[in-house]
Amino acid sequence: MPPLDQNYYFPLCCSETPDRPNLRIVGGEVADIKSVPYQVSVELNSAHHCGGSVLSAAWVLTAAHCVYGAQLRALQVRAGTDKLQLGGSVHAARAAVPHPKYVSGLWDWDVAVLQVATPLSFSAAVKAVRLPAAGREPQTNSPVVASGWGLTAAAVGAPAAPALPTQLRKVTVRVIGRSACTGIYTKALLTDRMLCAAAPGKDTCTYDSGGPLVDSAGTQVGVVSWGKGCADPSYPGVYVHVGNADVRAFIKSHTGV
């Protein structure tokens, strides 16, 4: 797989500055945490860094590029709140495990699990997400919901860092068939560990990385990973394919889920 170049970017988090006109969950709406109770914020040095999803009282699913190279003591998970860096419960990270085949600067195998040092307490605002069976492919054109605290104002080249939204947001997009998405991104970029989703004027973007993509049955089919631009009508968002047999095996081997 080729390395990243100036035209492709992770919808990332922190020190990288993507050259994008829109840095946000695009075309979304405000979300109550009880509508997406599996959503968590992965914080780095007490600041929102990436999204994640609850797998169990002990484990959270996120993207490998969200935790790769980060100091474990700087990572924590905030659950049970739709307010940015406020409320809910905060849990230090006990372990951060990116997929062993993940390579920084590339797209593939962009999945990781985080173990929390203190257990999550389940409630109406904190619930584990359902995962698909290994080998399950999401239905083409089916609606799926992404959520996160992605940026809500363009700020590329601005002298000051843009403000993140204070309220969680969500957006509904639709699964793009593999053959159609491969035709856009080519087989060299789109692997079996990836799936695509898009809708006109809607997308995930910077600071949404690691967050969940969930179908109408409440099953997490994707993890926010990368894309070309944000809500570019020519390029759908790309997600980790959670139902891929290798991805499911990795998750289950570490978390038991």
C-alpha positions as protocol buffer text, in pm:
chain_id: "A"
residue {
  index: 1
  type: MET
  ca { x: 0 y: 0 z: 0 }
}
residue {
  index: 2
  type: PRO
  ca { x: 140 y: 346 z: -86 }
}
residue {
  index: 3
  type: PRO
  ca { x: 214 y: 595 z: 193 }
}
residue {
  index: 4
  type: LEU
  ca { x: 0 y: 898 z: 258 }
}
residue {
  index: 5
  type: ASP
  ca { x: 51 y: 1192 z: 25 }
}
residue {
  index: 6
  type: GLN
  ca { x: -77 y: 1548 z: 25 }
}
residue {
  index: 7
  type: ASN
  ca { x: -413 y: 1446 z: -122 }
}
residue {
  index: 8
  type: TYR
  ca { x: -517 y: 1194 z: 144 }
}
residue {
  index: 9
  type: TYR
  ca { x: -553 y: 1248 z: 515 }
}
residue {
  index: 10
  type: PHE
  ca { x: -662 y: 1070 z: 824 }
}
residue {
  index: 11
  type: PRO
  ca { x: -960 y: 1254 z: 973 }
}
residue {
  index: 12
  type: LEU
  ca { x: -731 y: 1288 z: 1267 }
}
residue {
  index: 13
  type: CYS
  ca { x: -690 y: 1453 z: 1593 }
}
residue {
  index: 14
  type: CYS
  ca { x: -393 y: 1635 z: 1708 }
}
residue {
  index: 15
  type: SER
  ca { x: -68 y: 1766 z: 1560 }
}
residue {
  index: 16
  type: GLU
  ca { x: -143 y: 1698 z: 1193 }
}
residue {
  index: 17
  type: THR
  ca { x: -307 y: 1983 z: 1001 }
}
residue {
  index: 18
  type: PRO
  ca { x: -509 y: 1847 z: 708 }
}
residue {
  index: 19
  type: ASP
  ca { x: -547 y: 2070 z: 405 }
}
residue {
  index: 20
  type: ARG
  ca { x: -927 y: 2052 z: 402 }
}
residue {
  index: 21
  type: PRO
  ca { x: -1200 y: 2309 z: 355 }
}
residue {
  index: 22
  type: ASN
  ca { x: -1432 y: 2142 z: 608 }
}
residue {
  index: 23
  type: LEU
  ca { x: -1307 y: 2003 z: 939 }
}
residue {
  index: 24
  type: ARG
  ca { x: -1619 y: 1862 z: 1105 }
}
residue {
  index: 25
  type: ILE
  ca { x: -1896 y: 1603 z: 1110 }
}
residue {
  index: 26
  type: VAL
  ca { x: -2047 y: 1745 z: 795 }
}
residue {
  index: 27
  type: GLY
  ca { x: -2423 y: 1775 z: 757 }
}
residue {
  index: 28
  type: GLY
  ca { x: -2490 y: 1627 z: 1100 }
}
residue {
  index: 29
  type: GLU
  ca { x: -2711 y: 1708 z: 1396 }
}
residue {
  index: 30
  type: VAL
  ca { x: -2677 y: 1739 z: 1773 }
}
residue {
  index: 31
  type: ALA
  ca { x: -2688 y: 1401 z: 1948 }
}
residue {
  index: 32
  type: ASP
  ca { x: -2800 y: 1304 z: 2297 }
}
residue {
  index: 33
  type: ILE
  ca { x: -2563 y: 1046 z: 2446 }
}
residue {
  index: 34
  type: LYS
  ca { x: -2862 y: 820 z: 2518 }
}
residue {
  index: 35
  type: SER
  ca { x: -2916 y: 789 z: 2142 }
}
residue {
  index: 36
  type: VAL
  ca { x: -2556 y: 667 z: 2097 }
}
residue {
  index: 37
  type: PRO
  ca { x: -2464 y: 535 z: 2445 }
}
residue {
  index: 38
  type: TYR
  ca { x: -2170 y: 337 z: 2309 }
}
residue {
  index: 39
  type: GLN
  ca { x: -1990 y: 659 z: 2206 }
}
residue {
  index: 40
  type: VAL
  ca { x: -1688 y: 766 z: 2413 }
}
residue {
  index: 41
  type: SER
  ca { x: -1419 y: 1029 z: 2386 }
}
residue {
  index: 42
  type: VAL
  ca { x: -1060 y: 910 z: 2386 }
}
residue {
  index: 43
  type: GLU
  ca { x: -866 y: 1190 z: 2553 }
}
residue {
  index: 44
  type: LEU
  ca { x: -496 y: 1266 z: 2535 }
}
residue {
  index: 45
  type: ASN
  ca { x: -355 y: 1483 z: 2813 }
}
residue {
  index: 46
  type: SER
  ca { x: -715 y: 1546 z: 2926 }
}
residue {
  index: 47
  type: ALA
  ca { x: -822 y: 1687 z: 2587 }
}
residue {
  index: 48
  type: HIS
  ca { x: -1045 y: 1522 z: 2326 }
}
residue {
  index: 49
  type: HIS
  ca { x: -828 y: 1331 z: 2083 }
}
residue {
  index: 50
  type: CYS
  ca { x: -1046 y: 1073 z: 1906 }
}
residue {
  index: 51
  type: GLY
  ca { x: -1372 y: 888 z: 1929 }
}
residue {
  index: 52
  type: GLY
  ca { x: -1426 y: 533 z: 2043 }
}
residue {
  index: 53
  type: SER
  ca { x: -1698 y: 284 z: 2126 }
}
residue {
  index: 54
  type: VAL
  ca { x: -1776 y: 70 z: 2430 }
}
residue {
  index: 55
  type: LEU
  ca { x: -1715 y: -302 z: 2382 }
}
residue {
  index: 56
  type: SER
  ca { x: -1748 y: -406 z: 2746 }
}
residue {
  index: 57
  type: ALA
  ca { x: -1696 y: -266 z: 3094 }
}
residue {
  index: 58
  type: ALA
  ca { x: -1321 y: -303 z: 3038 }
}
residue {
  index: 59
  type: TRP
  ca { x: -1261 y: -239 z: 2668 }
}
residue {
  index: 60
  type: VAL
  ca { x: -1310 y: 34 z: 2407 }
}
residue {
  index: 61
  type: LEU
  ca { x: -1270 y: 10 z: 2030 }
}
residue {
  index: 62
  type: THR
  ca { x: -1093 y: 290 z: 1839 }
}
residue {
  index: 63
  type: ALA
  ca { x: -856 y: 351 z: 1546 }
}
residue {
  index: 64
  type: ALA
  ca { x: -491 y: 248 z: 1560 }
}
residue {
  index: 65
  type: HIS
  ca { x: -373 y: 591 z: 1446 }
}
residue {
  index: 66
  type: CYS
  ca { x: -543 y: 739 z: 1754 }
}
residue {
  index: 67
  type: VAL
  ca { x: -321 y: 553 z: 2000 }
}
residue {
  index: 68
  type: TYR
  ca { x: -11 y: 455 z: 1803 }
}
residue {
  index: 69
  type: GLY
  ca { x: 292 y: 621 z: 1961 }
}
residue {
  index: 70
  type: ALA
  ca { x: 92 y: 786 z: 2240 }
}
residue {
  index: 71
  type: GLN
  ca { x: 215 y: 756 z: 2598 }
}
residue {
  index: 72
  type: LEU
  ca { x: -19 y: 526 z: 2787 }
}
residue {
  index: 73
  type: ARG
  ca { x: -30 y: 749 z: 3094 }
}
residue {
  index: 74
  type: ALA
  ca { x: -158 y: 1036 z: 2878 }
}
residue {
  index: 75
  type: LEU
  ca { x: -458 y: 840 z: 2746 }
}
residue {
  index: 76
  type: GLN
  ca { x: -799 y: 822 z: 2912 }
}
residue {
  index: 77
  type: VAL
  ca { x: -1158 y: 744 z: 2817 }
}
residue {
  index: 78
  type: ARG
  ca { x: -1456 y: 966 z: 2898 }
}
residue {
  index: 79
  type: ALA
  ca { x: -1790 y: 783 z: 2883 }
}
residue {
  index: 80
  type: GLY
  ca { x: -2155 y: 864 z: 2947 }
}
residue {
  index: 81
  type: THR
  ca { x: -2161 y: 1224 z: 2830 }
}
residue {
  index: 82
  type: ASP
  ca { x: -2240 y: 1415 z: 2514 }
}
residue {
  index: 83
  type: LYS
  ca { x: -2055 y: 1723 z: 2641 }
}
residue {
  index: 84
  type: LEU
  ca { x: -1700 y: 1774 z: 2523 }
}
residue {
  index: 85
  type: GLN
  ca { x: -1451 y: 1718 z: 2808 }
}
residue {
  index: 86
  type: LEU
  ca { x: -1729 y: 1757 z: 3066 }
}
residue {
  index: 87
  type: GLY
  ca { x: -1932 y: 1515 z: 3275 }
}
residue {
  index: 88
  type: GLY
  ca { x: -1962 y: 1143 z: 3250 }
}
residue {
  index: 89
  type: SER
  ca { x: -1696 y: 918 z: 3398 }
}
residue {
  index: 90
  type: VAL
  ca { x: -1324 y: 931 z: 3323 }
}
residue {
  index: 91
  type: HIS
  ca { x: -1112 y: 616 z: 3310 }
}
residue {
  index: 92
  type: ALA
  ca { x: -735 y: 599 z: 3277 }
}
residue {
  index: 93
  type: ALA
  ca { x: -603 y: 362 z: 3012 }
}
residue {
  index: 94
  type: ARG
  ca { x: -448 y: 39 z: 3135 }
}
residue {
  index: 95
  type: ALA
  ca { x: -348 y: -83 z: 2789 }
}
residue {
  index: 96
  type: ALA
  ca { x: -360 y: 47 z: 2432 }
}
residue {
  index: 97
  type: VAL
  ca { x: -326 y: -220 z: 2165 }
}
residue {
  index: 98
  type: PRO
  ca { x: -307 y: -122 z: 1796 }
}
residue {
  index: 99
  type: HIS
  ca { x: -329 y: -404 z: 1544 }
}
residue {
  index: 100
  type: PRO
  ca { x: 22 y: -553 z: 1508 }
}
residue {
  index: 101
  type: LYS
  ca { x: 10 y: -507 z: 1129 }
}
residue {
  index: 102
  type: TYR
  ca { x: -71 y: -137 z: 1151 }
}
residue {
  index: 103
  type: VAL
  ca { x: 205 y: 90 z: 1018 }
}
residue {
  index: 104
  type: SER
  ca { x: 199 y: 461 z: 1099 }
}
residue {
  index: 105
  type: GLY
  ca { x: 141 y: 669 z: 788 }
}
residue {
  index: 106
  type: LEU
  ca { x: -54 y: 397 z: 606 }
}
residue {
  index: 107
  type: TRP
  ca { x: -426 y: 321 z: 600 }
}
residue {
  index: 108
  type: ASP
  ca { x: -450 y: -53 z: 648 }
}
residue {
  index: 109
  type: TRP
  ca { x: -519 y: -235 z: 979 }
}
residue {
  index: 110
  type: ASP
  ca { x: -624 y: 94 z: 1140 }
}
residue {
  index: 111
  type: VAL
  ca { x: -791 y: -65 z: 1444 }
}
residue {
  index: 112
  type: ALA
  ca { x: -703 y: -67 z: 1813 }
}
residue {
  index: 113
  type: VAL
  ca { x: -852 y: -159 z: 2149 }
}
residue {
  index: 114
  type: LEU
  ca { x: -812 y: 31 z: 2475 }
}
residue {
  index: 115
  type: GLN
  ca { x: -841 y: -132 z: 2816 }
}
residue {
  index: 116
  type: VAL
  ca { x: -955 y: 96 z: 3098 }
}
residue {
  index: 117
  type: ALA
  ca { x: -806 y: 80 z: 3447 }
}
residue {
  index: 118
  type: THR
  ca { x: -1145 y: 109 z: 3619 }
}
residue {
  index: 119
  type: PRO
  ca { x: -1461 y: -55 z: 3482 }
}
residue {
  index: 120
  type: LEU
  ca { x: -1726 y: 140 z: 3298 }
}
residue {
  index: 121
  type: SER
  ca { x: -2060 y: 149 z: 3480 }
}
residue {
  index: 122
  type: PHE
  ca { x: -2344 y: 73 z: 3240 }
}
residue {
  index: 123
  type: SER
  ca { x: -2651 y: 297 z: 3234 }
}
residue {
  index: 124
  type: ALA
  ca { x: -2884 y: 463 z: 2984 }
}
residue {
  index: 125
  type: ALA
  ca { x: -2582 y: 672 z: 2880 }
}
residue {
  index: 126
  type: VAL
  ca { x: -2321 y: 394 z: 2875 }
}
residue {
  index: 127
  type: LYS
  ca { x: -2389 y: 74 z: 2684 }
}
residue {
  index: 128
  type: ALA
  ca { x: -2181 y: -175 z: 2489 }
}
residue {
  index: 129
  type: VAL
  ca { x: -2223 y: -172 z: 2115 }
}
residue {
  index: 130
  type: ARG
  ca { x: -2304 y: -493 z: 1929 }
}
residue {
  index: 131
  type: LEU
  ca { x: -2039 y: -626 z: 1690 }
}
residue {
  index: 132
  type: PRO
  ca { x: -2104 y: -818 z: 1368 }
}
residue {
  index: 133
  type: ALA
  ca { x: -2020 y: -1182 z: 1315 }
}
residue {
  index: 134
  type: ALA
  ca { x: -1689 y: -1246 z: 1142 }
}
residue {
  index: 135
  type: GLY
  ca { x: -1728 y: -1226 z: 767 }
}
residue {
  index: 136
  type: ARG
  ca { x: -2047 y: -1024 z: 772 }
}
residue {
  index: 137
  type: GLU
  ca { x: -2069 y: -759 z: 501 }
}
residue {
  index: 138
  type: PRO
  ca { x: -2295 y: -457 z: 556 }
}
residue {
  index: 139
  type: GLN
  ca { x: -2570 y: -425 z: 299 }
}
residue {
  index: 140
  type: THR
  ca { x: -2496 y: -181 z: 18 }
}
residue {
  index: 141
  type: ASN
  ca { x: -2696 y: 143 z: 44 }
}
residue {
  index: 142
  type: SER
  ca { x: -2808 y: 64 z: 399 }
}
residue {
  index: 143
  type: PRO
  ca { x: -2820 y: 365 z: 636 }
}
residue {
  index: 144
  type: VAL
  ca { x: -2547 y: 386 z: 901 }
}
residue {
  index: 145
  type: VAL
  ca { x: -2485 y: 646 z: 1171 }
}
residue {
  index: 146
  type: ALA
  ca { x: -2148 y: 800 z: 1260 }
}
residue {
  index: 147
  type: SER
  ca { x: -2102 y: 1017 z: 1567 }
}
residue {
  index: 148
  type: GLY
  ca { x: -1832 y: 1229 z: 1725 }
}
residue {
  index: 149
  type: TRP
  ca { x: -1698 y: 1566 z: 1833 }
}
residue {
  index: 150
  type: GLY
  ca { x: -1542 y: 1660 z: 1497 }
}
residue {
  index: 151
  type: LEU
  ca { x: -1455 y: 2022 z: 1430 }
}
residue {
  index: 152
  type: THR
  ca { x: -1742 y: 2250 z: 1327 }
}
residue {
  index: 153
  type: ALA
  ca { x: -1549 y: 2537 z: 1165 }
}
residue {
  index: 154
  type: ALA
  ca { x: -1290 y: 2547 z: 891 }
}
residue {
  index: 155
  type: ALA
  ca { x: -957 y: 2662 z: 1026 }
}
residue {
  index: 156
  type: VAL
  ca { x: -681 y: 2552 z: 791 }
}
residue {
  index: 157
  type: GLY
  ca { x: -411 y: 2816 z: 799 }
}
residue {
  index: 158
  type: ALA
  ca { x: -577 y: 2999 z: 1087 }
}
residue {
  index: 159
  type: PRO
  ca { x: -340 y: 3144 z: 1349 }
}
residue {
  index: 160
  type: ALA
  ca { x: -531 y: 2981 z: 1636 }
}
residue {
  index: 161
  type: ALA
  ca { x: -660 y: 2628 z: 1676 }
}
residue {
  index: 162
  type: PRO
  ca { x: -1031 y: 2598 z: 1593 }
}
residue {
  index: 163
  type: ALA
  ca { x: -1279 y: 2531 z: 1870 }
}
residue {
  index: 164
  type: LEU
  ca { x: -1428 y: 2185 z: 1892 }
}
residue {
  index: 165
  type: PRO
  ca { x: -1805 y: 2155 z: 1928 }
}
residue {
  index: 166
  type: THR
  ca { x: -1918 y: 2136 z: 2288 }
}
residue {
  index: 167
  type: GLN
  ca { x: -2199 y: 1894 z: 2199 }
}
residue {
  index: 168
  type: LEU
  ca { x: -2178 y: 1548 z: 2044 }
}
residue {
  index: 169
  type: ARG
  ca { x: -2304 y: 1525 z: 1686 }
}
residue {
  index: 170
  type: LYS
  ca { x: -2415 y: 1244 z: 1457 }
}
residue {
  index: 171
  type: VAL
  ca { x: -2474 y: 1199 z: 1086 }
}
residue {
  index: 172
  type: THR
  ca { x: -2649 y: 937 z: 874 }
}
residue {
  index: 173
  type: VAL
  ca { x: -2469 y: 813 z: 563 }
}
residue {
  index: 174
  type: ARG
  ca { x: -2511 y: 505 z: 343 }
}
residue {
  index: 175
  type: VAL
  ca { x: -2283 y: 209 z: 278 }
}
residue {
  index: 176
  type: ILE
  ca { x: -2112 y: 223 z: -61 }
}
residue {
  index: 177
  type: GLY
  ca { x: -2060 y: -113 z: -234 }
}
residue {
  index: 178
  type: ARG
  ca { x: -1707 y: -248 z: -237 }
}
residue {
  index: 179
  type: SER
  ca { x: -1675 y: -260 z: -614 }
}
residue {
  index: 180
  type: ALA
  ca { x: -1795 y: 99 z: -647 }
}
residue {
  index: 181
  type: CYS
  ca { x: -1560 y: 223 z: -376 }
}
residue {
  index: 182
  type: THR
  ca { x: -1266 y: 28 z: -518 }
}
residue {
  index: 183
  type: GLY
  ca { x: -1335 y: 200 z: -848 }
}
residue {
  index: 184
  type: ILE
  ca { x: -1292 y: 535 z: -672 }
}
residue {
  index: 185
  type: TYR
  ca { x: -993 y: 465 z: -447 }
}
residue {
  index: 186
  type: THR
  ca { x: -836 y: 172 z: -645 }
}
residue {
  index: 187
  type: LYS
  ca { x: -746 y: -171 z: -509 }
}
residue {
  index: 188
  type: ALA
  ca { x: -405 y: -42 z: -403 }
}
residue {
  index: 189
  type: LEU
  ca { x: -571 y: 182 z: -143 }
}
residue {
  index: 190
  type: LEU
  ca { x: -891 y: 2 z: -48 }
}
residue {
  index: 191
  type: THR
  ca { x: -826 y: -330 z: 124 }
}
residue {
  index: 192
  type: ASP
  ca { x: -1057 y: -597 z: 262 }
}
residue {
  index: 193
  type: ARG
  ca { x: -1018 y: -435 z: 606 }
}
residue {
  index: 194
  type: MET
  ca { x: -1201 y: -123 z: 484 }
}
residue {
  index: 195
  type: LEU
  ca { x: -1551 y: -20 z: 385 }
}
residue {
  index: 196
  type: CYS
  ca { x: -1694 y: 303 z: 246 }
}
residue {
  index: 197
  type: ALA
  ca { x: -1994 y: 517 z: 335 }
}
residue {
  index: 198
  type: ALA
  ca { x: -2122 y: 853 z: 216 }
}
residue {
  index: 199
  type: ALA
  ca { x: -2425 y: 1072 z: 151 }
}
residue {
  index: 200
  type: PRO
  ca { x: -2456 y: 1405 z: -30 }
}
residue {
  index: 201
  type: GLY
  ca { x: -2312 y: 1679 z: 189 }
}
residue {
  index: 202
  type: LYS
  ca { x: -2252 y: 1442 z: 482 }
}
residue {
  index: 203
  type: ASP
  ca { x: -1934 y: 1289 z: 619 }
}
residue {
  index: 204
  type: THR
  ca { x: -1703 y: 1241 z: 915 }
}
residue {
  index: 205
  type: CYS
  ca { x: -1379 y: 1436 z: 940 }
}
residue {
  index: 206
  type: THR
  ca { x: -1106 y: 1566 z: 1171 }
}
residue {
  index: 207
  type: TYR
  ca { x: -1136 y: 1462 z: 1539 }
}
residue {
  index: 208
  type: ASP
  ca { x: -1400 y: 1200 z: 1453 }
}
residue {
  index: 209
  type: SER
  ca { x: -1132 y: 932 z: 1405 }
}
residue {
  index: 210
  type: GLY
  ca { x: -1183 y: 611 z: 1598 }
}
residue {
  index: 211
  type: GLY
  ca { x: -1553 y: 673 z: 1638 }
}
residue {
  index: 212
  type: PRO
  ca { x: -1827 y: 423 z: 1555 }
}
residue {
  index: 213
  type: LEU
  ca { x: -2027 y: 365 z: 1238 }
}
residue {
  index: 214
  type: VAL
  ca { x: -2343 y: 180 z: 1343 }
}
residue {
  index: 215
  type: ASP
  ca { x: -2626 y: 26 z: 1141 }
}
residue {
  index: 216
  type: SER
  ca { x: -3000 y: 46 z: 1207 }
}
residue {
  index: 217
  type: ALA
  ca { x: -2988 y: -271 z: 1419 }
}
residue {
  index: 218
  type: GLY
  ca { x: -2732 y: -114 z: 1655 }
}
residue {
  index: 219
  type: THR
  ca { x: -2439 y: -315 z: 1519 }
}
residue {
  index: 220
  type: GLN
  ca { x: -2107 y: -138 z: 1472 }
}
residue {
  index: 221
  type: VAL
  ca { x: -1996 y: -203 z: 1116 }
}
residue {
  index: 222
  type: GLY
  ca { x: -1714 y: 52 z: 1095 }
}
residue {
  index: 223
  type: VAL
  ca { x: -1455 y: 264 z: 1273 }
}
residue {
  index: 224
  type: VAL
  ca { x: -1384 y: 615 z: 1139 }
}
residue {
  index: 225
  type: SER
  ca { x: -1046 y: 591 z: 967 }
}
residue {
  index: 226
  type: TRP
  ca { x: -960 y: 808 z: 664 }
}
residue {
  index: 227
  type: GLY
  ca { x: -1077 y: 970 z: 343 }
}
residue {
  index: 228
  type: LYS
  ca { x: -995 y: 1223 z: 75 }
}
residue {
  index: 229
  type: GLY
  ca { x: -1131 y: 1557 z: 188 }
}
residue {
  index: 230
  type: CYS
  ca { x: -1452 y: 1581 z: 389 }
}
residue {
  index: 231
  type: ALA
  ca { x: -1793 y: 1542 z: 224 }
}
residue {
  index: 232
  type: ASP
  ca { x: -1623 y: 1558 z: -116 }
}
residue {
  index: 233
  type: PRO
  ca { x: -1897 y: 1423 z: -346 }
}
residue {
  index: 234
  type: SER
  ca { x: -1637 y: 1229 z: -544 }
}
residue {
  index: 235
  type: TYR
  ca { x: -1481 y: 1050 z: -247 }
}
residue {
  index: 236
  type: PRO
  ca { x: -1670 y: 860 z: 26 }
}
residue {
  index: 237
  type: GLY
  ca { x: -1539 y: 827 z: 380 }
}
residue {
  index: 238
  type: VAL
  ca { x: -1341 y: 512 z: 453 }
}
residue {
  index: 239
  type: TYR
  ca { x: -1389 y: 309 z: 770 }
}
residue {
  index: 240
  type: VAL
  ca { x: -1233 y: 3 z: 928 }
}
residue {
  index: 241
  type: HIS
  ca { x: -1450 y: -295 z: 827 }
}
residue {
  index: 242
  type: VAL
  ca { x: -1536 y: -437 z: 1169 }
}
residue {
  index: 243
  type: GLY
  ca { x: -1697 y: -748 z: 1020 }
}
residue {
  index: 244
  type: ASN
  ca { x: -1378 y: -844 z: 837 }
}
residue {
  index: 245
  type: ALA
  ca { x: -1267 y: -1182 z: 974 }
}
residue {
  index: 246
  type: ASP
  ca { x: -914 y: -1064 z: 1056 }
}
residue {
  index: 247
  type: VAL
  ca { x: -1040 y: -749 z: 1230 }
}
residue {
  index: 248
  type: ARG
  ca { x: -1294 y: -946 z: 1435 }
}
residue {
  index: 249
  type: ALA
  ca { x: -1029 y: -1201 z: 1530 }
}
residue {
  index: 250
  type: PHE
  ca { x: -801 y: -923 z: 1656 }
}
residue {
  index: 251
  type: ILE
  ca { x: -1079 y: -765 z: 1863 }
}
residue {
  index: 252
  type: LYS
  ca { x: -1193 y: -1096 z: 2010 }
}
residue {
  index: 253
  type: SER
  ca { x: -842 y: -1216 z: 2093 }
}
residue {
  index: 254
  type: HIS
  ca { x: -779 y: -913 z: 2315 }
}
residue {
  index: 255
  type: THR
  ca { x: -1123 y: -831 z: 2453 }
}
residue {
  index: 256
  type: GLY
  ca { x: -1320 y: -1155 z: 2439 }
}
residue {
  index: 257
  type: VAL
  ca { x: -1595 y: -967 z: 2253 }
}
